[in-house]
Amino acid sequence: MALSKIESLLGDNAEALLNHTCTTIDKSMLHLPGPDFTDRIFMQTNRNNRVLANLQRIYSHGRLANTGYVSILPVDQGIEHSGGASFAPNPIYFDPENIVKLAIEGGCNAVASTYGALASCSRKYAHKIPFIVKINHNELLSYPNSFDQIMFGSIEEAYNMGAAAVGATIYFGSEESSRQIIEVAEAFERAHELGMATILWCYLRNSDFKKDGVDYHTATDITAQANHLGVTIQADIIKQKLPTLNGGYNAIKFGKTHKAVYDKLTSDNPIDLCRYQVANCYMGRAGLINSGGASAGSTDLAEAVTTAVINKRAGGQGLISGRKAFQKPMNEGIEILNAIQDVYLEPGITVA
């Protein structure tokens, strides 16, 4: 995709996003993605040789191979949102093989899905594209609905099917978060022992994070703290929603923050909001990948490209986009995945 096409998709936001210069946290302070990311960042850590090999396997696959950026297809919504809600728009994805095919044809670095989905076709595909096994889920069938992440299998099972990495979600801020932190930390430790990389979905979940009609679940100050907790339990890559506002701590009146977070380290520009998320991933030592969000139909392509531009210019490591890709005909899903990747391949889009 040409830069002119990207500018067209950004529309009225093109100037503010493509020409923004970050004056909050300077890019020189960040550990930025690059072809040598595994050597430069992870070789000095406690990760063993097998973890390094699997991380490099992910970074070396797909259209973004050897750039330091990643494009991942995540499809665990059959549990999180129910199979019907997720796959009715395109029933071919009730068959997990089509999920893997979409990731391969879409040029992704890896495919992330459930134990059952990946196990059902692991012998055919585990050596063709890196698998990321999602180890916990919110089952969303209990009545009334409860919102908790519970384990669905063992780390050994993910290892035996040839996974390059495991992924998990923690609902930070929820009543169950302390248990989830302990469970996931123990699971990540075991995954690293067996040589698999770790990816954490760092999501906020608390009804009190909505205040006076404003939803602070995507506030940069508290999502960034979730990131900081995620890297503390040794997640190698952090998945987080793109920030859309700020001031969650002050509005909700909880926890601790500092006025410099708002006066000096962030601004209203979405790139600066995202950069604060990157800063809380140990200044980029753990890559930040932002989620693509729900499918909105005709605006999906523009939204995906916009998110990718913000993430890249903030110093992030890529995008993990599912519903925008798999809730459409496969050729359209491939087009969206390729458009996301084109942002990271475009030399004219630089870190702000």
C-alpha positions in Angstrom: 0.0 0.0 0.0 1.4 3.4 -1.0 1.9 6.1 1.5 -0.7 8.2 -0.3 -3.3 5.5 0.2 -2.5 5.4 3.9 -2.9 9.2 4.1 -6.2 8.9 2.3 -7.4 6.3 4.8 -6.4 8.5 7.7 -8.5 11.3 6.3 -8.7 14.4 8.5 -6.4 12.8 11.0 -3.5 12.4 8.5 -1.7 15.6 9.4 -2.0 15.2 13.2 -0.8 11.6 13.0 1.8 11.5 10.3 3.5 14.8 11.1 3.3 14.7 14.9 6.6 15.2 16.9 6.5 13.7 20.3 7.8 16.1 23.0 6.7 14.1 26.0 8.9 10.9 26.2 11.6 11.3 23.6 12.1 8.3 21.2 15.8 8.2 22.2 14.7 6.8 25.6 12.9 3.8 23.9 14.0 0.3 23.0 12.6 0.4 19.5 11.7 -2.6 17.3 14.3 -3.7 14.7 15.7 -6.7 13.0 18.1 -7.3 16.0 15.4 -7.0 18.7 15.9 -10.6 20.1 19.7 -10.1 20.2 19.6 -6.6 21.5 16.9 -7.0 24.2 16.2 -10.6 25.1 19.7 -12.0 25.0 20.5 -10.1 28.2 17.5 -11.4 30.1 16.9 -14.7 32.0 15.1 -16.2 29.0 16.6 -19.5 28.0 17.8 -20.5 24.5 14.5 -22.1 23.6 12.6 -19.0 24.4 15.0 -16.9 22.3 14.5 -19.3 19.4 10.7 -19.2 19.6 10.7 -15.4 19.9 12.9 -15.2 16.9 10.7 -17.6 15.1 7.7 -15.3 15.6 9.8 -12.2 14.6 11.1 -14.1 11.5 7.7 -15.2 10.1 5.2 -13.6 7.6 5.3 -10.3 5.7 6.9 -8.5 8.6 9.7 -11.0 9.0 13.0 -9.6 10.3 11.6 -6.1 10.9 11.0 -6.4 14.6 7.3 -5.7 14.1 4.5 -8.3 14.4 1.1 -8.8 12.9 -0.8 -11.5 14.8 -4.3 -13.0 14.1 -6.1 -13.7 17.4 -9.3 -15.8 17.3 -10.4 -16.8 20.8 -13.8 -15.0 20.5 -15.6 -18.3 20.1 -15.3 -18.6 23.9 -15.0 -14.9 25.0 -18.0 -13.8 22.9 -19.6 -17.1 22.0 -19.2 -19.0 18.7 -22.5 -17.6 17.4 -21.7 -14.0 18.1 -18.2 -14.4 16.6 -18.6 -16.7 13.6 -22.2 -16.1 12.4 -21.0 -13.2 10.2 -18.8 -15.7 8.4 -19.5 -19.4 9.3 -16.4 -20.8 7.6 -14.5 -19.9 10.8 -16.5 -22.4 12.9 -13.8 -24.6 11.3 -10.5 -23.8 13.0 -8.5 -24.7 10.0 -9.8 -21.6 8.2 -8.5 -19.5 11.1 -5.0 -20.8 10.5 -5.4 -20.5 6.7 -6.3 -16.8 7.1 -3.3 -16.1 9.3 -1.0 -17.8 6.7 -2.6 -16.3 3.6 -2.7 -12.9 5.4 1.1 -13.0 6.0 0.9 -12.9 9.8 3.8 -13.6 12.2 1.6 -16.0 14.2 -1.9 -17.2 14.9 -3.4 -17.1 18.4 -6.3 -19.2 19.4 -7.7 -21.7 21.8 -6.4 -25.2 22.9 -9.1 -26.9 20.9 -8.8 -24.8 17.8 -5.1 -25.2 17.4 -5.0 -28.8 18.5 -7.5 -29.7 15.9 -5.0 -29.0 13.1 -1.7 -28.8 14.9 0.0 -31.7 13.0 -0.8 -30.0 9.7 0.2 -26.5 10.6 2.3 -26.2 13.8 5.5 -26.2 11.7 4.1 -23.8 9.1 3.2 -20.8 11.3 4.0 -20.1 14.9 1.1 -21.1 17.3 0.2 -19.0 20.3 -2.1 -21.0 22.6 -4.5 -18.9 24.6 -4.5 -20.6 28.0 -7.3 -18.8 29.9 -10.7 -17.4 29.0 -13.9 -15.9 30.2 -16.4 -18.7 29.4 -19.4 -16.4 29.3 -22.1 -19.2 29.5 -22.8 -19.2 33.3 -26.0 -17.4 34.2 -26.1 -14.7 35.2 -22.9 -13.9 33.2 -19.8 -13.6 35.3 -16.6 -12.1 34.1 -13.5 -14.1 35.2 -10.5 -15.6 33.4 -10.1 -19.3 34.2 -7.5 -21.8 32.9 -8.6 -24.1 30.1 -5.6 -26.4 29.9 -2.0 -27.0 30.9 1.3 -25.4 29.7 2.5 -28.9 28.9 -0.4 -29.4 26.5 0.6 -26.2 24.7 4.2 -27.4 24.5 3.2 -30.8 23.2 1.3 -29.3 20.3 4.4 -27.3 19.2 3.3 -23.8 20.4 5.9 -21.1 20.0 4.2 -19.0 22.7 1.3 -19.0 25.2 -1.1 -16.1 25.7 -3.2 -15.2 28.7 -5.6 -12.5 29.8 -5.7 -10.7 33.2 -8.7 -8.5 34.1 -6.7 -5.9 36.0 -8.9 -4.0 38.5 -11.4 -6.9 38.9 -12.2 -8.7 42.2 -10.5 -11.8 40.7 -7.3 -10.0 39.5 -5.1 -11.1 42.4 -5.8 -14.8 41.7 -5.4 -14.3 38.0 -2.0 -12.6 38.5 -0.8 -15.5 40.5 -2.1 -18.1 38.1 -0.7 -16.4 35.0 2.7 -15.6 36.6 3.1 -19.3 37.5 1.9 -20.4 34.0 4.4 -18.0 32.4 7.2 -19.2 34.5 6.5 -22.8 33.4 6.1 -21.7 29.7 9.5 -20.1 29.9 11.0 -23.2 31.4 9.7 -25.2 28.5 11.0 -22.7 26.0 7.8 -20.9 25.0 7.4 -17.1 24.8 4.6 -15.3 26.7 2.0 -12.8 25.6 -0.3 -11.0 28.1 -3.7 -9.5 27.2 -3.6 -6.6 29.8 -7.2 -5.7 30.0 -9.0 -3.6 32.6 -12.3 -4.8 34.0 -14.3 -3.0 36.7 -17.7 -1.4 36.5 -16.5 1.5 38.7 -14.0 2.4 35.9 -17.0 4.1 34.3 -17.5 7.5 36.0 -20.0 10.2 35.2 -20.8 8.7 31.8 -17.1 8.4 30.8 -15.5 5.0 30.3 -11.9 4.9 31.6 -11.2 1.3 30.6 -9.1 2.8 27.8 -7.5 5.6 29.8 -3.8 5.7 29.1 -2.8 6.2 32.8 -4.4 3.1 34.1 -4.0 0.9 31.0 -0.3 1.7 31.2 -0.2 0.6 34.8 -1.7 -2.7 33.7 1.1 -3.0 31.2 3.6 -2.4 33.9 2.1 -5.2 36.0 2.2 -7.4 32.9 5.9 -7.0 32.3 6.5 -7.5 36.0 5.3 -11.1 35.7 7.6 -11.5 32.6 5.3 -11.2 29.7 7.5 -10.9 26.6 4.9 -9.1 24.6 2.0 -7.0 25.9 -1.4 -6.7 24.2 -3.3 -3.6 25.2 -6.3 -1.7 23.8 -5.4 1.6 22.1 -5.8 4.4 24.6 -8.6 6.9 23.8 -8.4 9.3 26.8 -6.5 10.0 30.0 -7.1 10.9 33.6 -8.5 7.7 34.9 -6.8 7.8 38.3 -8.0 11.3 39.0 -11.6 10.8 37.8 -12.1 7.6 39.6 -10.1 8.8 42.6 -8.2 5.6 43.4 -4.6 4.4 43.4 -1.6 6.7 43.0 -0.4 8.9 40.2 1.7 12.0 39.6 0.8 15.3 37.9 3.8 15.0 35.6 2.0 12.0 34.0 -0.5 14.5 32.6 1.6 17.7 32.4 4.8 16.3 30.9 4.6 12.6 29.9 1.4 12.7 27.8 -0.7 15.1 25.6 -4.0 14.9 23.9 -2.4 13.4 20.7 -3.2 9.6 20.5 0.5 8.9 19.7 1.6 10.4 23.0 -1.1 8.5 24.8 0.1 5.3 23.3 3.8 6.2 24.0 3.0 6.3 27.7 1.8 2.7 27.3 5.1 1.8 25.6 7.0 3.5 28.4 5.3 1.3 30.9 6.5 -1.8 29.0 10.0 -1.1 30.3 10.5 1.6 27.7 9.8 -1.0 24.9 11.9 -3.9 26.3 8.6 -5.8 26.1 6.9 -5.0 22.8 3.5 -3.3 22.9 0.9 -4.6 20.4 -2.4 -2.9 20.3 -5.7 -4.7 19.6 -7.7 -4.0 16.5 -11.0 -3.9 18.2 -14.5 -4.9 17.1 -15.6 -5.0 13.5 -17.5 -1.9 12.5 -18.1 -2.9 8.9 -17.2 -0.3 6.2 -14.8 1.6 8.4 -12.7 -1.4 9.5 -9.9 -0.8 7.0 -9.5 2.9 7.9 -9.7 2.1 11.7 -7.1 -0.7 11.4 -4.6 1.5 9.5 -5.1 4.4 11.9 -4.4 2.1 14.9 -1.3 0.7 13.2 0.0 4.3 12.5 -0.5 5.3 16.1 1.1 2.2 17.5 4.2 2.4 15.1 4.8 6.1 15.6 4.4 5.7 19.4 7.2 3.1 19.4 5.0 0.0 19.6 5.7 -3.4 18.1 2.6 -4.2 16.0 -1.0 -5.0 15.9 -3.1 -8.0 16.9 -6.3 -7.8 15.0 -9.0 -10.5 14.8 -12.7 -9.6 14.3 -11.9 -7.0 11.6 -10.3 -9.8 9.6 -12.3 -13.0 10.3 -15.8 -11.5 10.3 -15.7 -11.0 6.6 -14.9 -13.0 3.4 -11.4 -14.3 3.6 -10.1 -12.1 0.7 -11.3 -9.0 2.5 -9.8 -10.2 5.8 -6.4 -10.8 4.0 -6.7 -7.2 2.6 -7.1 -5.7 6.1 -4.2 -7.8 7.5 -2.0 -6.8 4.6 -2.9 -3.1 5.0 -1.9 -3.2 8.7 1.4 -4.8 7.7 2.0 -2.2 5.0 2.0 0.5 7.7 5.0 -1.2 9.4 6.7 -1.8 6.1 6.3 1.8 5.0 9.6 3.7 5.6 7.9 7.0 5.4 6.1 6.3 8.6 8.6 6.7 11.4 8.7 6.8 15.2 7.5 10.2 16.3 
